[in-house]
């Protein structure tokens, strides 16, 4: 969007708020005379301006550039801000590594001006206990303690102050599991296993917010839904549409293209995922892909042996390791090899997502013009290849990973655009996220 269009868009809608907008290509800033300065942060989220709901207006979003922001924050990169009639409320936390076992998660609530009558009962906390509430004027603090139940704690505020100043927001960005521990969600009768993927920057400089990714490829729960559990046979012979439904039926989603790339780029930068113990040395683990055994392997029952079922080891076919480690030490399986996995994105007819029309191209090839999917490595270094056949009549669904016999083409960055969403086969599965 050109600068003039951005300015025109905001000025037409929000001229009554006395906003001044200035942009450079790196940092779009919004100035509000009633609340210091607001700057775009590097994580997309929903925000509200003057009561108008704008979702994902750009690849970035607003937060106050105030002492409340901790630039080292990873999990808490997402803030929730509401501006209405020159009145704003901002919820944040400085806890960088939240887990279920920590003593307390500190929460700060800051208003754009001093308020009267804001009390502890105006704040609702789920999956935890609100304690130590204190504050006056424009800043209030408390802790979330005694974390219980599945999922993450949330903070909700609903309050009408004088002069029609209203706050109604729900802060849902407290993500547990940053210490690398598995996180469980109850999905039907199953405690499905997920891992926290930290906020990650992609090669095109866009950011993917932190999210929970299935630790394993999804299995069938026997009732039409997905489950993500250890020691289970992956759900195969399922088409793209049915895989999406299997995820949503248990309250999850199928992994998106950006989320897959976030995982792939995160593990790429972890030294222990390379055969020689240093990024760029040897090969990135590409997973079970040598055709021996010639079948999809079940999810493991522990993280003790990353080669389980492959017949390989660190001394024999080390690139066949199925398990990778994220930057927060969490373990994730089969991101590359073993089984192709549907991704929640479609290449429309006559669209060329990669910028290149060829079967199997290196991810660092000049012909690949989409910066988001490029790497600095080749399939000889374990990242996989891209197959991007153009169809002028059919849409194609995204497939990632590669299967048990994809060999050198397999890897975390393998992308296959050869099949329609209605296609299914014994070597194709899917993965859920939350």
GUTORDREN-730873 format. One record per residue (C-alpha): x negated, y, z negated; residue number from 1; residue in one letter. Coordinates in pm, whole numbers, plus 50000, padded with zeros to 5 digits. Example, Ala and Ser with C-alpha at 12.3 -4.5 7.8 and 13.67 -1.06 7.14 Angstrom:
BEGIN
{{48770; 49550; 49220}; 1; a};
{{48633; 49894; 49286}; 2; s};
This chain:
BEGIN
{{50000; 50000; 50000}; 1; x};
{{49856; 50335; 50094}; 2; x};
{{49787; 50598; 49827}; 3; x};
{{50053; 50833; 49957}; 4; x};
{{50319; 50562; 49946}; 5; x};
{{50228; 50474; 49587}; 6; x};
{{50252; 50835; 49473}; 7; x};
{{50576; 50889; 49661}; 8; x};
{{50728; 50573; 49513}; 9; x};
{{50664; 50674; 49154}; 10; x};
{{50731; 51044; 49192}; 11; x};
{{51070; 50979; 49352}; 12; x};
{{51181; 50747; 49074}; 13; x};
{{51005; 50889; 48769}; 14; x};
{{50970; 51263; 48832}; 15; x};
{{51175; 51331; 48516}; 16; x};
{{50901; 51164; 48309}; 17; x};
{{50629; 51411; 48410}; 18; x};
{{50400; 51130; 48525}; 19; x};
{{50089; 51204; 48724}; 20; x};
{{49942; 50920; 48925}; 21; x};
{{49585; 50905; 49046}; 22; x};
{{49431; 50614; 49229}; 23; x};
{{49093; 50488; 49329}; 24; x};
{{49051; 50143; 49479}; 25; x};
{{48930; 49996; 49150}; 26; x};
{{49155; 50156; 48891}; 27; x};
{{49508; 50285; 48930}; 28; x};
{{49600; 50504; 48633}; 29; x};
{{49930; 50628; 48504}; 30; x};
{{49937; 50931; 48277}; 31; x};
{{50224; 50990; 48039}; 32; x};
{{50229; 51314; 47846}; 33; x};
{{50395; 51138; 47554}; 34; x};
{{50156; 50846; 47514}; 35; x};
{{49787; 50901; 47587}; 36; x};
{{49672; 50733; 47909}; 37; x};
{{49779; 50403; 48060}; 38; x};
{{49562; 50204; 48296}; 39; x};
{{49619; 49898; 48505}; 40; x};
{{49475; 49584; 48350}; 41; x};
{{49360; 49281; 48541}; 42; x};
{{49645; 49043; 48467}; 43; x};
{{49984; 49051; 48643}; 44; x};
{{50290; 49064; 48423}; 45; x};
{{50636; 49214; 48401}; 46; x};
{{50667; 49570; 48286}; 47; x};
{{50946; 49824; 48261}; 48; x};
{{50950; 50190; 48358}; 49; x};
{{51248; 50410; 48277}; 50; x};
{{51470; 50106; 48242}; 51; x};
{{51387; 49974; 48589}; 52; x};
{{51253; 49621; 48593}; 53; x};
{{50954; 49590; 48825}; 54; x};
{{50792; 49247; 48848}; 55; x};
{{50445; 49197; 48992}; 56; x};
{{50448; 49542; 49154}; 57; x};
{{50079; 49489; 49223}; 58; x};
{{49816; 49235; 49132}; 59; x};
{{49756; 49429; 48812}; 60; x};
{{49964; 49575; 48532}; 61; x};
{{49980; 49844; 48269}; 62; x};
{{49829; 49862; 47923}; 63; x};
{{49718; 50152; 47702}; 64; x};
{{49350; 50227; 47720}; 65; x};
{{49337; 50270; 47344}; 66; x};
{{49121; 50122; 47064}; 67; x};
{{49377; 49841; 47038}; 68; x};
{{49241; 49688; 47356}; 69; x};
{{48952; 49450; 47308}; 70; x};
{{48763; 49411; 47639}; 71; x};
{{48636; 49071; 47522}; 72; x};
{{48986; 48933; 47499}; 73; x};
{{49062; 48648; 47731}; 74; x};
{{49379; 48478; 47621}; 75; x};
{{49530; 48808; 47511}; 76; x};
{{49462; 48989; 47836}; 77; x};
{{49837; 49020; 47890}; 78; x};
{{50019; 49293; 47702}; 79; x};
{{50384; 49388; 47706}; 80; x};
{{50467; 49754; 47745}; 81; x};
{{50796; 49936; 47779}; 82; x};
{{50834; 50299; 47876}; 83; x};
{{51177; 50460; 47857}; 84; x};
{{51254; 50831; 47839}; 85; x};
{{50892; 50909; 47755}; 86; x};
{{50903; 50653; 47473}; 87; x};
{{50681; 50348; 47469}; 88; x};
{{50604; 50047; 47254}; 89; x};
{{50293; 49831; 47283}; 90; x};
{{50237; 49492; 47119}; 91; x};
{{49890; 49341; 47100}; 92; x};
{{49667; 49104; 46911}; 93; x};
{{49292; 49101; 46861}; 94; x};
{{49275; 48728; 46800}; 95; x};
{{49043; 48595; 47072}; 96; x};
{{49063; 48220; 47005}; 97; x};
{{49405; 48129; 46871}; 98; x};
{{49467; 47771; 46767}; 99; x};
{{49738; 47605; 46564}; 100; x};
{{49498; 47553; 46274}; 101; x};
{{49395; 47917; 46223}; 102; x};
{{49507; 48095; 45908}; 103; x};
{{49670; 48395; 46075}; 104; x};
{{49722; 48573; 46406}; 105; x};
{{49708; 48952; 46359}; 106; x};
{{49969; 49154; 46548}; 107; x};
{{49973; 49531; 46604}; 108; x};
{{50277; 49729; 46717}; 109; x};
{{50210; 50082; 46839}; 110; x};
{{50476; 50334; 46936}; 111; x};
{{50412; 50640; 47150}; 112; x};
{{50528; 50861; 46865}; 113; x};
{{50605; 50833; 46496}; 114; x};
{{50931; 50650; 46427}; 115; x};
{{51158; 50645; 46124}; 116; x};
{{51338; 50339; 45992}; 117; x};
{{51128; 50067; 46152}; 118; x};
{{51126; 49782; 45901}; 119; x};
{{51008; 49422; 45879}; 120; x};
{{51353; 49290; 45966}; 121; x};
{{51333; 49456; 46309}; 122; x};
{{51064; 49205; 46409}; 123; x};
{{51151; 48843; 46486}; 124; x};
{{50881; 48574; 46503}; 125; x};
{{50930; 48225; 46641}; 126; x};
{{50722; 47914; 46562}; 127; x};
{{50551; 48088; 46275}; 128; x};
{{50602; 48306; 45969}; 129; x};
{{50581; 48686; 45965}; 130; x};
{{50374; 48803; 45668}; 131; x};
{{50194; 49110; 45539}; 132; x};
{{50409; 49361; 45727}; 133; x};
{{50285; 49715; 45675}; 134; x};
{{50264; 50048; 45852}; 135; x};
{{50420; 50389; 45898}; 136; x};
{{50463; 50648; 46168}; 137; x};
{{50351; 50507; 46502}; 138; x};
{{50145; 50197; 46403}; 139; x};
{{50260; 49879; 46225}; 140; x};
{{50079; 49551; 46162}; 141; x};
{{50150; 49201; 46033}; 142; x};
{{50024; 48845; 46063}; 143; x};
{{50178; 48532; 46209}; 144; x};
{{50104; 48242; 45974}; 145; x};
{{50217; 47883; 45918}; 146; x};
{{50240; 47795; 46287}; 147; x};
{{50490; 47517; 46348}; 148; x};
{{50666; 47337; 46631}; 149; x};
{{50587; 47296; 46999}; 150; x};
{{50478; 47578; 47227}; 151; x};
{{50356; 47923; 47128}; 152; x};
{{50470; 48180; 46875}; 153; x};
{{50654; 48485; 47008}; 154; x};
{{50724; 48833; 46873}; 155; x};
{{51051; 49011; 46953}; 156; x};
{{51157; 49366; 46871}; 157; x};
{{51507; 49503; 46913}; 158; x};
{{51562; 49850; 46773}; 159; x};
{{51745; 50170; 46858}; 160; x};
{{51595; 50486; 46713}; 161; x};
{{51730; 50838; 46711}; 162; x};
{{51772; 51034; 47035}; 163; x};
{{51852; 50720; 47230}; 164; x};
{{51503; 50577; 47210}; 165; x};
{{51539; 50200; 47249}; 166; x};
{{51289; 49918; 47219}; 167; x};
{{51385; 49569; 47331}; 168; x};
{{51092; 49346; 47414}; 169; x};
{{50968; 48995; 47371}; 170; x};
{{50593; 48935; 47344}; 171; x};
{{50521; 48583; 47466}; 172; x};
{{50150; 48595; 47545}; 173; x};
{{50007; 48423; 47237}; 174; x};
{{49857; 48110; 47390}; 175; x};
{{49729; 47839; 47158}; 176; x};
{{49451; 47602; 47248}; 177; x};
{{49163; 47839; 47329}; 178; x};
{{48925; 47619; 47129}; 179; x};
{{48951; 47348; 47396}; 180; x};
{{49198; 47133; 47208}; 181; x};
{{49485; 46964; 47391}; 182; x};
{{49822; 47134; 47355}; 183; x};
{{50142; 46928; 47344}; 184; x};
{{50488; 47015; 47470}; 185; x};
{{50790; 46797; 47404}; 186; x};
{{50931; 46696; 47741}; 187; x};
{{51221; 46461; 47689}; 188; x};
{{51097; 46172; 47476}; 189; x};
{{50733; 46248; 47554}; 190; x};
{{50464; 46466; 47401}; 191; x};
{{50301; 46581; 47724}; 192; x};
{{49939; 46691; 47718}; 193; x};
{{49829; 47029; 47853}; 194; x};
{{49510; 47234; 47834}; 195; x};
{{49469; 47609; 47829}; 196; x};
{{49306; 47751; 48141}; 197; x};
{{49148; 48088; 48054}; 198; x};
{{49220; 48401; 48253}; 199; x};
{{49011; 48362; 48567}; 200; x};
{{48894; 48589; 48847}; 201; x};
{{48915; 48453; 49200}; 202; x};
{{48663; 48523; 49480}; 203; x};
{{48887; 48796; 49628}; 204; x};
{{48862; 48983; 49291}; 205; x};
{{49223; 48905; 49194}; 206; x};
{{49293; 48765; 48848}; 207; x};
{{49502; 48469; 48740}; 208; x};
{{49647; 48501; 48386}; 209; x};
{{49580; 48230; 48130}; 210; x};
{{49820; 47936; 48159}; 211; x};
{{49870; 47577; 48046}; 212; x};
{{49777; 47312; 48300}; 213; x};
{{49862; 46945; 48286}; 214; x};
{{49557; 46759; 48158}; 215; x};
{{49643; 46472; 48394}; 216; x};
{{49830; 46418; 48719}; 217; x};
{{50201; 46388; 48644}; 218; x};
{{50368; 46050; 48583}; 219; x};
{{50736; 45950; 48605}; 220; x};
{{50927; 45970; 48278}; 221; x};
{{51187; 45722; 48404}; 222; x};
{{51466; 45978; 48401}; 223; x};
{{51385; 46179; 48710}; 224; x};
{{51140; 46410; 48538}; 225; x};
{{50766; 46441; 48502}; 226; x};
{{50548; 46360; 48204}; 227; x};
{{50179; 46438; 48151}; 228; x};
{{50041; 46164; 47931}; 229; x};
{{49734; 45948; 47889}; 230; x};
{{49713; 45587; 48014}; 231; x};
{{49985; 45639; 48274}; 232; x};
{{50018; 45562; 48643}; 233; x};
{{50049; 45880; 48853}; 234; x};
{{50380; 45943; 49024}; 235; x};
{{50313; 45888; 49395}; 236; x};
{{50523; 45864; 49713}; 237; x};
{{50701; 46186; 49619}; 238; x};
{{50754; 46479; 49855}; 239; x};
{{50681; 46843; 49777}; 240; x};
{{51043; 46941; 49703}; 241; x};
{{51106; 46647; 49472}; 242; x};
{{50779; 46712; 49290}; 243; x};
{{50885; 47068; 49215}; 244; x};
{{51217; 46943; 49080}; 245; x};
{{51044; 46679; 48866}; 246; x};
{{50846; 46959; 48697}; 247; x};
{{51130; 47206; 48648}; 248; x};
{{51361; 46937; 48510}; 249; x};
{{51137; 46911; 48201}; 250; x};
{{51084; 47286; 48157}; 251; x};
{{50754; 47300; 48345}; 252; x};
{{50652; 47418; 48694}; 253; x};
{{50445; 47269; 48971}; 254; x};
{{50095; 47417; 48978}; 255; x};
{{50068; 47717; 49211}; 256; x};
{{49794; 47781; 49464}; 257; x};
{{49644; 48060; 49252}; 258; x};
{{49656; 47844; 48941}; 259; x};
{{49479; 47559; 49120}; 260; x};
{{49212; 47803; 49238}; 261; x};
{{49177; 47933; 48882}; 262; x};
{{49101; 47581; 48758}; 263; x};
{{48867; 47512; 49051}; 264; x};
{{48669; 47834; 49006}; 265; x};
{{48654; 47792; 48631}; 266; x};
{{48506; 47441; 48644}; 267; x};
{{48273; 47546; 48927}; 268; x};
{{48095; 47779; 48685}; 269; x};
{{48046; 47526; 48403}; 270; x};
{{47699; 47369; 48419}; 271; x};
{{47804; 47032; 48280}; 272; x};
{{48031; 46972; 48582}; 273; x};
{{47728; 46947; 48811}; 274; x};
{{47532; 46626; 48855}; 275; x};
{{47204; 46788; 48756}; 276; x};
{{47346; 46985; 48464}; 277; x};
{{47315; 47332; 48621}; 278; x};
{{47555; 47519; 48848}; 279; x};
{{47441; 47482; 49208}; 280; x};
{{47205; 47193; 49132}; 281; x};
{{47302; 46857; 49278}; 282; x};
{{47676; 46821; 49330}; 283; x};
{{47989; 46942; 49160}; 284; x};
{{48179; 46636; 49036}; 285; x};
{{48421; 46555; 49319}; 286; x};
{{48603; 46270; 49144}; 287; x};
{{48699; 45919; 49252}; 288; x};
{{48662; 45944; 49630}; 289; x};
{{48427; 45670; 49755}; 290; x};
{{48700; 45413; 49824}; 291; x};
{{48583; 45168; 49558}; 292; x};
{{48825; 45076; 49415}; 293; x};
{{49060; 45159; 49702}; 294; x};
{{49351; 45278; 49490}; 295; x};
{{49475; 45563; 49272}; 296; x};
{{49352; 45526; 48913}; 297; x};
{{49568; 45575; 48603}; 298; x};
{{49514; 45863; 48364}; 299; x};
{{49261; 45768; 48093}; 300; x};
{{49339; 45704; 47728}; 301; x};
{{49050; 45920; 47604}; 302; x};
{{48786; 46169; 47718}; 303; x};
{{48498; 45942; 47618}; 304; x};
{{48411; 45824; 47971}; 305; x};
{{48460; 46057; 48265}; 306; x};
{{48395; 45771; 48509}; 307; x};
{{48660; 45535; 48374}; 308; x};
{{48794; 45305; 48645}; 309; x};
{{48550; 45417; 48914}; 310; x};
{{48271; 45164; 48854}; 311; x};
{{48028; 45457; 48855}; 312; x};
{{47823; 45636; 48590}; 313; x};
{{47591; 45930; 48545}; 314; x};
{{47314; 45710; 48683}; 315; x};
{{47513; 45553; 48967}; 316; x};
{{47728; 45776; 49186}; 317; x};
{{47732; 46064; 48936}; 318; x};
{{47945; 46282; 49165}; 319; x};
{{48235; 46037; 49114}; 320; x};
{{48306; 46170; 48764}; 321; x};
{{48682; 46229; 48728}; 322; x};
{{48669; 46455; 48423}; 323; x};
{{48571; 46820; 48431}; 324; x};
{{48517; 47069; 48149}; 325; x};
{{48668; 47418; 48143}; 326; x};
{{48482; 47721; 48008}; 327; x};
{{48673; 47688; 47678}; 328; x};
{{48548; 47325; 47648}; 329; x};
{{48891; 47176; 47732}; 330; x};
{{48881; 46859; 47943}; 331; x};
{{49087; 46814; 48259}; 332; x};
{{49112; 46510; 48487}; 333; x};
{{49126; 46449; 48863}; 334; x};
{{49082; 46807; 48981}; 335; x};
{{48919; 46665; 49292}; 336; x};
{{48950; 46308; 49417}; 337; x};
{{49165; 46011; 49310}; 338; x};
{{49496; 46154; 49438}; 339; x};
{{49611; 46437; 49664}; 340; x};
{{49826; 46683; 49470}; 341; x};
{{50105; 46908; 49593}; 342; x};
{{50062; 47278; 49517}; 343; x};
{{50349; 47526; 49500}; 344; x};
{{50283; 47712; 49823}; 345; x};
{{50400; 47675; 50182}; 346; x};
{{50226; 47769; 50506}; 347; x};
{{50501; 47886; 50737}; 348; x};
{{50516; 47800; 51104}; 349; x};
{{50283; 48024; 51307}; 350; x};
{{50100; 48126; 50988}; 351; x};
{{49731; 48057; 50945}; 352; x};
{{49659; 48088; 50573}; 353; x};
{{49288; 48019; 50603}; 354; x};
{{49213; 48232; 50908}; 355; x};
{{49077; 47921; 51079}; 356; x};
{{49251; 47660; 51294}; 357; x};
{{49045; 47343; 51261}; 358; x};
{{49049; 47003; 51098}; 359; x};
{{48800; 46996; 50810}; 360; x};
{{48590; 47306; 50775}; 361; x};
{{48338; 47391; 50505}; 362; x};
{{48469; 47630; 50239}; 363; x};
{{48177; 47867; 50303}; 364; x};
{{48228; 47878; 50682}; 365; x};
{{48244; 48220; 50845}; 366; x};
{{48561; 48107; 51024}; 367; x};
{{48744; 48098; 50688}; 368; x};
{{48858; 48459; 50657}; 369; x};
{{49073; 48421; 50345}; 370; x};
{{48833; 48536; 50071}; 371; x};
{{49044; 48383; 49795}; 372; x};
{{48975; 48024; 49903}; 373; x};
{{48610; 48058; 50002}; 374; x};
{{48309; 47935; 49804}; 375; x};
{{47935; 47971; 49839}; 376; x};
{{47895; 47593; 49866}; 377; x};
{{47946; 47306; 50108}; 378; x};
{{48101; 46963; 50081}; 379; x};
{{47748; 46828; 50041}; 380; x};
{{47753; 47009; 49708}; 381; x};
{{48083; 46850; 49606}; 382; x};
{{48336; 47130; 49653}; 383; x};
{{48529; 46963; 49937}; 384; x};
{{48649; 47093; 50272}; 385; x};
{{48953; 47270; 50420}; 386; x};
{{49185; 47127; 50685}; 387; x};
{{49398; 47405; 50832}; 388; x};
{{49579; 47283; 51140}; 389; x};
{{49819; 47546; 51275}; 390; x};
{{50173; 47444; 51363}; 391; x};
{{50388; 47675; 51571}; 392; x};
{{50711; 47494; 51479}; 393; x};
{{50674; 47343; 51131}; 394; x};
{{50598; 47469; 50782}; 395; x};
{{50323; 47288; 50592}; 396; x};
{{50298; 47232; 50217}; 397; x};
{{49969; 47278; 50034}; 398; x};
{{49778; 46970; 49922}; 399; x};
{{49469; 46990; 49702}; 400; x};
{{49211; 46753; 49553}; 401; x};
{{49176; 46460; 49799}; 402; x};
{{49230; 46093; 49719}; 403; x};
{{49032; 45782; 49628}; 404; x};
{{48888; 45741; 49981}; 405; x};
{{48853; 46100; 50104}; 406; x};
{{48478; 46077; 50047}; 407; x};
{{48279; 46394; 50117}; 408; x};
{{48594; 46592; 50206}; 409; x};
{{48725; 46555; 49847}; 410; x};
{{48662; 46807; 49573}; 411; x};
{{48813; 47079; 49358}; 412; x};
{{48842; 47311; 49659}; 413; x};
{{48978; 47063; 49913}; 414; x};
{{49280; 47209; 50090}; 415; x};
{{49490; 47007; 50336}; 416; x};
{{49760; 47177; 50544}; 417; x};
{{49857; 46886; 50766}; 418; x};
{{50188; 46771; 50615}; 419; x};
{{50542; 46905; 50592}; 420; x};
{{50716; 46945; 50253}; 421; x};
{{50930; 46639; 50329}; 422; x};
{{50630; 46410; 50364}; 423; x};
{{50539; 46153; 50099}; 424; x};
{{50282; 45877; 50069}; 425; x};
{{50113; 45647; 49818}; 426; x};
{{49812; 45878; 49792}; 427; x};
{{50006; 46198; 49707}; 428; x};
{{50113; 46313; 49359}; 429; x};
{{50146; 46644; 49172}; 430; x};
{{50056; 46831; 48853}; 431; x};
{{50271; 47036; 48615}; 432; x};
{{50189; 47367; 48444}; 433; x};
{{50363; 47574; 48179}; 434; x};
